[in-house]
């Protein structure tokens, strides 16, 4: 792929914009030598104003989503793309969220521009466990774990019971819930079905990937070892 098209596809600007960057000497190799549009150079050796070029197509990243952000490109309020470099919204292929976390839920969110990888992660066949930490309005009554694990719980307005889920009571009003599904507002609706209300919700893990020490609002690109960990618990 020609350098102009490559850099434009990564969201740095239109092809006309990128051509102007070449003329201005903004695009160099790792040693600081000015590159030209017809040069052949490895992706990881390209620099824009001295900074390494963004990862190529096939990007997978994790974001620690704070409360108050939506997984949308059109919401008039704050969106998760505001937490990423602005050019990430202009990448081709598009960078999409892998599933969603609602505005009032924080935690681990994956984004990728690899459609096949996205579908592999969200496919029910993957059985990727997702762990949520739920703070509750009322004490757990004691029978929730058995009910959630039974595979018989039917949410309001649905005809198919939920797949078995694992609940761990941490405190009377704090629980960890592990799901292999991703239905609309599933965790909140599950606790509503047993007469409780979720005050705050945080997703801490997907598959073998955890947020660890990644601060709220920060992101990092994931490498091959991370991808292996992601599917390690599947």
Secondary structure, DSSP 8 states (H G I E B T S, - for coil): --HHHHHHHTTS--HHHHHHHHHTT-EEETTS-B--TT----GGGEEETTEE----SS-EEEEEE-TT-BS-SS-SS-BGGGGS-GGGGG-SS--EESS---TTEEEEEEEES-HHHHHHHH-GGG---EEEEEEESS---S-HHHHHHTT----TT-SS-----EEEEEETTEEEEEES---TTHHHHHHHHTT--EEEEEEEEETTEE-TT--TT-EEE--HHHHHHHTTT-
